[in-house]
Amino acid sequence: MKLKRGYIGAIANHKGGVGKTITTVNLAAALALKKFKVLVVDSDPQSNSTSYLLPSHTKIKDTLYELLDKETPPPAIEDCIYPTVHPNLFILPNVIESSGLEMPLTLDFPQSNTLLKETIRDYAIQNYDFTFVDVPPTLAIFLSLALHTSDFLLIPAEAGSGNSLEGIKGVLGLAQGIAKSGNKDFKFAKIVTNRVDRRVSACKANIEMAKLRFGEENILRTPIPTSADFQNLEALKGHSIFTYRAQSKGAQAFRRIATEFIKFFEES
């Protein structure tokens, strides 16, 4: 498939521990395996996407921190992007020090809202088919920056957690507000159900509740199953599900999600 242009999306949920980074890393890898050129922007100071995707020997010099730090001249964006463990997949990494930017960026609100957009958007849509911005689990400035930059939003939700649904509500509300007032490029938001075990009644109940609250058409049909493989990935680092266990149920799920995801752009 040939896209009309590149597209940028935020991957976010107000609640932590719902599989946000797992979704970012493995959907990006699945699309890269389909020969799309993909960029991950790690805007979470915890830098988990960076740990998953960068080969262990990589020497990092410039990162998202240097791009967003207004105290020093920013580097060229090309100098902040690195190859990953997958062909066709690249990352703009982050470091823990970027947590120190939250206060100055917040104090510079609303002028700071478009800083990420001005920094990466034109370059990303011209050079990559898809760009995913991994966002920290808050309704704060980094989420606002990502949503002002994005064409779409993906919200991972833990199927077994009712609190995860409240996280959806907060992020979705902010995205809808920004779409109306500040980002005319924003097109859609979709929910990804994660850690699904159909044997557990709470999973079934929460999925049905999500359909009622947010609309079945706004939830991807393919669920991400609960799996020890994803827990192992967190400990291993330097891997996606495809470099760790390519034939697992988790890998199969992300291949199907990638196929489903691409159709949104065929239809647009």
C-alpha positions, 0 to 999 in steps of 0.5 A: 500500500502506498500512503498519500503522505506520512501520518503521526499518532499519539499512543496514550492513556491517563492510567499507567500500566495498561500496555502503552509502550508494548503497543507502541513498540510492537505495532510499530515493529509490525508495520515495519515488517510490512515494509512501511517506514516507521518512526517512534518518538519516545516522549515519556521521560521513563524512556521505555520505548527507547530501551525496547528498540535501541540496540544495546551498543548504541551510543546516544548523543542527541535526543528529544530532550535536546530538541525540546530544551529551549535553553540551548540551540536545538540539534538537527532532527536527523542527528536525533534519530537512530536505527532500531532492532528492526529494519525500517523502524527508527526511534527518536529516543528520550532520557530521564532528564526530560522530566525536568522540562515539564515545568518550563514547558508548562509555564510557557503554556499555551505557546509551548503547545506547538513546540513538538509539532514545529520540531518534528511534524513536517520532517516526520510526514515527509520521511516516514509512513507512520510516526508514533509518539509514546506519551507518559500516563498523565494529562499534562504537557507532554500529552498536550504536545503530542496531541497537537502534533498528531493525526490520530490517537490510539488508547491502549486499555487493560481489559481486566481493569475498570480504572483503565476505562477512566483513563480512556475518558480523560485522554479522549476528552483532551484529544477532542478538545484539542481537535476542536480548538488547536489541531485541525489535522486530527482525524480519529481516536481508537481504543486497543484492548490489551491483556485480554483473557476471555476466561476472566469475567472482568475482561468480558464485562469491561470490554462490553462496557467500553463498547457501550461508553465509547462505541464499538466502532471506536475499538479495534476488533483485534485484542492483545492477549495476556501473555508472559512473553510481554512481561519477559520483554520488559525484563529483556529490553532490546527486543520487540515481540517479533525479535523475541518470539515471532510465532507467539500469540502476541506477535500474531495479534500485532500482525492482525492489528497492523492489518486492521490499522492500515485500513483506516488510511485506505478509507481516509 
